[in-house]
């Protein structure tokens, strides 16, 4: 009997190893063509990773494992600053295959959601931007139960230069019905409700706050500025930090005024990040993270996000760092 028990445990252990990861963890392994050495960065917009993780690539291969108690979305940042999502699940492992010169065609095998995302990547590899949106909407309708749909709705209908909040609001209930525990969908629902209070064309509402240096920031301090951009950011989001730096260059060039809202918990750490990056414009961090009142005031509930204000009115939402550099870069 004892020998049978040992044999069973041995087989069970081998099965665990063959699956590639342990219960309560998520593992990602991969290989790259045309990338022998380098670094990838990983963050999670829904709390799957605390801060920003670094993945080392050596001899074209990498391995990454993290604690995982519930499904989450990981955003992988590549050396060319492009990003791709990976969908993590407890006790699962995935294999990534990619050509560094064709990251849009990256393949991820191992879970249903990641394999669905791989099919979508291939579908849009040669598509125009309008076609990508069309394919994303159809995917959402076909797969309302998938975490990929939540990512695509946010990526193509909300966090984009030309958002379609009406279509996002129409599709969101389909996803929430199938995924009632998905916190990303709950956040999107709140965001879409808040966006209605400060749509394009609205006047900048009255507000008052203290920046990380204790100085008052309010409507008066922004008056007289033709263009003002208000940006949300966090130390764990590379994309939002890149936006901060692009804004900083435009402010120093005298092209715009800006206000940053940091959702990190520590004002002290926020101040250090601002000093490290040489940020010269006002930034607010009250330690309330995503519950800071300013986010609701400006209809900003995700990281990153921003509004553009010209002559006191909102004219655009969620422009990119590249748009800022092209439009407001130094002459």
C-alpha positions as CSV (number, residue, x, y, z in Angstrom):
1,X,0.0,0.0,0.0
2,X,2.8,2.4,0.9
3,X,4.6,1.7,-2.4
4,X,1.4,2.5,-4.3
5,X,1.0,5.7,-2.4
6,X,4.6,6.8,-3.2
7,X,4.1,5.8,-6.8
8,X,0.9,7.9,-6.9
9,X,2.6,10.9,-5.4
10,X,5.4,10.6,-7.8
11,X,3.1,10.4,-10.8
12,X,1.1,13.4,-9.4
13,X,4.3,15.4,-9.0
14,X,5.3,14.6,-12.5
15,X,2.0,15.7,-13.8
16,X,2.3,19.0,-12.0
17,X,5.8,19.6,-13.5
18,X,4.5,18.6,-17.0
19,X,1.7,21.2,-16.7
20,X,4.4,23.8,-16.2
21,X,3.3,25.6,-13.0
22,X,1.9,25.3,-9.5
23,X,-1.5,25.9,-8.2
24,X,-1.8,29.5,-7.2
25,X,0.7,30.6,-9.8
26,X,0.7,31.6,-13.5
27,X,3.7,30.9,-15.7
28,X,4.7,32.4,-19.0
29,X,7.6,31.1,-21.1
30,X,8.6,32.0,-24.6
31,X,11.1,32.5,-27.3
32,X,11.8,35.3,-29.8
33,X,13.2,35.4,-33.2
34,X,15.5,38.4,-33.9
35,X,15.8,39.2,-30.2
36,X,18.7,37.5,-28.6
37,X,18.9,39.6,-25.4
38,X,16.9,42.3,-23.8
39,X,14.2,43.1,-21.3
40,X,10.4,43.0,-21.3
41,X,8.3,44.9,-18.7
42,X,5.0,43.7,-17.3
43,X,2.2,45.5,-15.5
44,X,-1.4,44.8,-14.8
45,X,-4.3,47.3,-15.0
46,X,-6.4,45.2,-12.8
47,X,-4.0,44.4,-10.0
48,X,-2.5,41.1,-11.2
49,X,1.0,42.5,-10.8
50,X,2.0,44.9,-8.0
51,X,4.0,47.6,-9.8
52,X,6.2,46.9,-12.8
53,X,8.0,43.6,-13.3
54,X,11.1,43.0,-15.5
55,X,11.6,39.9,-17.6
56,X,15.1,39.1,-18.9
57,X,15.5,37.7,-22.4
58,X,18.6,35.6,-22.8
59,X,19.5,33.6,-25.9
60,X,16.1,34.5,-27.3
61,X,14.2,32.9,-24.4
62,X,12.5,34.0,-21.2
63,X,10.5,32.6,-18.3
64,X,8.2,34.4,-15.9
65,X,6.1,33.1,-13.0
66,X,3.9,35.1,-10.6
67,X,1.4,34.4,-7.8
68,X,-2.1,34.3,-9.3
69,X,-5.2,33.7,-7.1
70,X,-7.7,35.0,-9.7
71,X,-7.8,35.8,-13.4
72,X,-6.0,39.0,-14.4
73,X,-4.7,40.8,-17.5
74,X,-1.0,41.4,-17.9
75,X,0.3,44.0,-20.3
76,X,3.7,43.2,-21.7
77,X,5.8,46.1,-22.9
78,X,8.4,45.3,-25.6
79,X,11.7,47.1,-26.3
80,X,10.0,49.1,-29.1
81,X,7.4,50.3,-26.6
82,X,4.5,48.4,-28.2
83,X,2.3,46.4,-25.9
84,X,0.4,43.1,-26.0
85,X,-2.0,41.5,-23.4
86,X,-1.5,38.2,-21.7
87,X,-4.4,36.7,-19.8
88,X,-3.3,35.0,-16.5
89,X,-5.2,32.3,-14.7
90,X,-4.3,30.4,-11.5
91,X,-2.4,27.1,-12.1
92,X,-2.0,27.7,-15.8
93,X,1.0,28.1,-18.0
94,X,1.4,29.6,-21.5
95,X,4.0,29.5,-24.2
96,X,4.8,32.7,-26.2
97,X,6.2,32.5,-29.7
98,X,7.1,35.8,-31.5
99,X,9.2,37.4,-34.1
100,X,10.5,40.7,-32.7
101,X,9.9,42.4,-36.1
102,X,6.3,41.2,-36.3
103,X,4.9,41.5,-32.7
104,X,1.3,41.9,-34.0
105,X,1.4,38.2,-35.0
106,X,2.7,37.0,-31.6
107,X,1.3,33.5,-30.7
108,X,0.3,32.5,-27.2
109,X,-0.7,28.9,-26.5
110,X,-1.9,27.3,-23.3
111,X,-5.3,28.8,-22.3
112,X,-8.5,29.5,-24.2
113,X,-8.4,33.3,-23.7
114,X,-4.8,33.6,-24.9
115,X,-5.4,31.4,-27.9
116,X,-8.5,33.5,-28.8
117,X,-6.3,36.7,-28.5
118,X,-3.8,35.0,-30.9
119,X,-6.5,34.5,-33.5
120,X,-7.6,38.1,-33.2
121,X,-4.0,39.3,-33.6
122,X,-3.6,37.3,-36.8
123,X,-7.0,38.7,-38.0
124,X,-5.9,42.3,-37.6
125,X,-2.3,41.9,-38.6
126,X,-2.8,43.6,-42.0
127,X,-6.1,45.4,-41.2
128,X,-6.6,49.2,-41.3
129,X,-7.5,51.0,-38.0
130,X,-11.3,51.1,-39.0
131,X,-11.2,47.4,-39.8
132,X,-9.5,46.6,-36.5
133,X,-12.4,48.3,-34.7
134,X,-14.9,46.4,-36.8
135,X,-13.2,43.1,-36.0
136,X,-13.0,43.9,-32.3
137,X,-16.7,44.7,-32.1
138,X,-17.6,41.4,-33.8
139,X,-15.3,39.5,-31.5
140,X,-17.0,41.0,-28.5
141,X,-20.4,40.0,-29.8
142,X,-19.1,36.5,-30.5
143,X,-17.3,36.0,-27.2
144,X,-19.0,37.9,-24.4
145,X,-17.8,35.4,-21.9
146,X,-14.1,36.0,-22.6
147,X,-11.7,38.3,-20.7
148,X,-10.3,39.2,-24.2
149,X,-13.6,40.9,-25.0
150,X,-13.2,43.2,-21.9
151,X,-9.7,44.1,-23.0
152,X,-10.8,44.8,-26.6
153,X,-13.8,46.9,-25.6
154,X,-11.5,49.1,-23.5
155,X,-8.7,49.1,-26.1
156,X,-10.8,50.0,-29.2
157,X,-13.9,51.8,-27.9
158,X,-12.8,53.6,-24.7
159,X,-9.0,54.1,-24.4
160,X,-8.5,55.3,-27.9
161,X,-8.0,58.6,-29.8
162,X,-11.4,58.3,-31.3
163,X,-13.6,56.6,-28.6
164,X,-17.1,55.4,-29.3
165,X,-18.7,55.5,-25.8
166,X,-22.1,54.8,-27.2
167,X,-21.1,51.5,-28.7
168,X,-19.1,50.6,-25.6
169,X,-22.1,51.3,-23.4
170,X,-24.3,49.2,-25.7
171,X,-21.9,46.2,-25.6
172,X,-20.9,46.4,-21.9
173,X,-24.1,44.8,-20.5
174,X,-23.5,41.7,-22.7
175,X,-20.1,41.2,-21.1
176,X,-21.2,42.0,-17.6
177,X,-24.0,39.4,-17.8
178,X,-21.4,36.7,-18.7
179,X,-18.6,37.9,-16.5
180,X,-20.2,39.3,-13.3
181,X,-17.0,39.0,-11.3
182,X,-14.8,40.8,-13.8
183,X,-13.5,44.0,-12.0
184,X,-12.4,45.5,-15.3
185,X,-15.9,45.5,-16.6
186,X,-17.2,47.1,-13.3
187,X,-14.6,49.9,-13.7
188,X,-15.5,50.4,-17.3
189,X,-19.2,50.7,-16.3
190,X,-18.3,53.4,-13.7
191,X,-16.1,55.2,-16.2
192,X,-18.8,55.3,-18.9
193,X,-21.2,56.7,-16.4
194,X,-18.7,59.4,-15.3
195,X,-17.8,60.3,-18.8
196,X,-21.3,61.6,-19.4
197,X,-20.6,64.3,-16.8
198,X,-17.7,65.8,-18.7
199,X,-18.1,65.0,-22.4
200,X,-16.3,66.7,-25.3
201,X,-17.7,70.3,-25.5
202,X,-18.2,70.6,-21.7
203,X,-16.6,73.4,-19.7
204,X,-13.9,72.6,-17.2
205,X,-15.7,72.2,-13.9
206,X,-14.6,74.1,-10.8
207,X,-12.1,72.3,-8.6
208,X,-9.4,72.8,-6.0
209,X,-6.6,70.6,-4.8
210,X,-3.1,70.7,-3.4
211,X,-0.2,69.4,-5.4
212,X,2.6,67.2,-4.0
213,X,4.5,70.3,-2.9
214,X,1.5,71.8,-1.0
215,X,0.6,74.4,-3.5
216,X,-3.0,75.1,-4.5
217,X,-4.1,74.1,-7.9
218,X,-7.5,75.2,-9.2
219,X,-9.3,76.8,-12.1
220,X,-7.7,80.1,-11.5
221,X,-4.2,78.6,-11.8
222,X,-5.1,77.2,-15.2
223,X,-6.8,80.4,-16.5
224,X,-5.1,82.2,-19.4
225,X,-3.7,79.0,-20.8
226,X,-5.0,78.3,-24.3
227,X,-4.4,74.5,-24.0
228,X,-4.4,72.5,-20.8
229,X,-4.0,68.7,-20.6
230,X,-5.0,66.8,-17.5
231,X,-3.3,63.4,-17.2
232,X,-3.8,60.4,-14.9
233,X,-0.8,58.2,-14.1
234,X,0.8,55.7,-11.8
235,X,4.4,54.5,-11.2
236,X,3.5,51.0,-12.4
237,X,2.1,52.1,-15.8
238,X,4.9,52.7,-18.3
239,X,2.4,54.2,-20.8
240,X,1.2,56.8,-18.3
241,X,4.8,57.7,-17.4
242,X,5.6,58.2,-21.1
243,X,2.6,60.5,-21.3
244,X,3.9,62.5,-18.4
245,X,7.3,62.9,-20.1
246,X,5.7,64.0,-23.4
247,X,3.6,66.5,-21.5
248,X,6.7,67.8,-19.6
249,X,8.6,68.5,-22.8
250,X,5.6,70.4,-24.2
251,X,5.2,72.4,-21.0
252,X,8.9,73.3,-21.0
253,X,8.6,74.4,-24.6
254,X,5.8,76.7,-23.6
255,X,3.2,75.0,-25.8
256,X,0.7,73.9,-23.2
257,X,-0.1,73.8,-19.5
258,X,-0.6,70.5,-17.7
259,X,-1.9,68.9,-14.5
260,X,-1.0,65.4,-13.4
261,X,-3.1,63.2,-11.1
262,X,-1.2,60.3,-9.6
263,X,-3.2,57.3,-8.2
264,X,-0.3,55.8,-6.3
265,X,-0.7,55.4,-2.5
266,X,2.4,57.3,-1.4
267,X,2.8,61.1,-1.9
268,X,6.4,60.8,-0.9
269,X,7.1,58.2,-3.6
270,X,5.2,60.2,-6.1
271,X,7.4,63.2,-5.4
272,X,10.5,61.1,-5.9
273,X,9.2,59.9,-9.3
274,X,8.5,63.4,-10.4
275,X,12.0,64.6,-9.3
276,X,13.6,61.6,-11.1
277,X,11.9,62.5,-14.3
278,X,12.3,66.2,-13.9
279,X,8.6,66.9,-14.2
280,X,8.0,70.7,-13.9
281,X,4.2,70.9,-14.0
282,X,1.8,70.5,-11.0
283,X,0.9,67.0,-9.9
284,X,-1.7,65.9,-7.3
285,X,-1.5,62.7,-5.2
286,X,-3.8,62.5,-2.2
287,X,-3.2,58.8,-1.4
288,X,-6.8,57.8,-2.2
289,X,-5.7,56.1,-5.4
290,X,-8.6,55.5,-7.8
291,X,-11.0,57.0,-5.3
292,X,-9.5,60.5,-5.5
293,X,-12.3,63.0,-6.0
294,X,-10.5,64.7,-8.9
295,X,-10.9,61.6,-11.1
296,X,-14.7,61.9,-10.9
297,X,-14.6,65.6,-11.3
298,X,-12.8,65.2,-14.7
299,X,-14.4,61.9,-15.7
300,X,-11.1,60.1,-15.5
301,X,-11.2,56.6,-14.0
302,X,-8.5,54.6,-15.8
303,X,-4.7,54.6,-16.1
304,X,-3.6,56.3,-18.3
305,X,-6.3,58.7,-19.4
306,X,-6.4,62.4,-20.2
307,X,-8.6,65.3,-21.3
308,X,-7.5,68.2,-23.5
309,X,-9.0,71.6,-22.7
310,X,-8.8,74.6,-25.0
311,X,-10.2,78.0,-23.9
312,X,-11.9,76.4,-21.0
313,X,-13.7,73.6,-22.8
314,X,-12.9,69.9,-23.2
315,X,-12.0,69.3,-26.9
316,X,-10.5,65.8,-26.8
317,X,-10.1,62.8,-24.6
318,X,-7.2,60.2,-24.2
319,X,-4.7,61.4,-26.8
320,X,-1.4,59.5,-27.0
321,X,2.1,60.4,-26.1
322,X,3.1,60.4,-29.8
323,X,0.2,62.8,-30.6
324,X,1.5,65.1,-27.9
325,X,5.0,65.0,-29.2
326,X,3.9,65.6,-32.8
327,X,1.5,68.3,-32.0
328,X,3.3,70.2,-29.2
329,X,7.0,69.2,-29.7
330,X,9.8,71.7,-29.8
331,X,10.1,73.6,-33.0
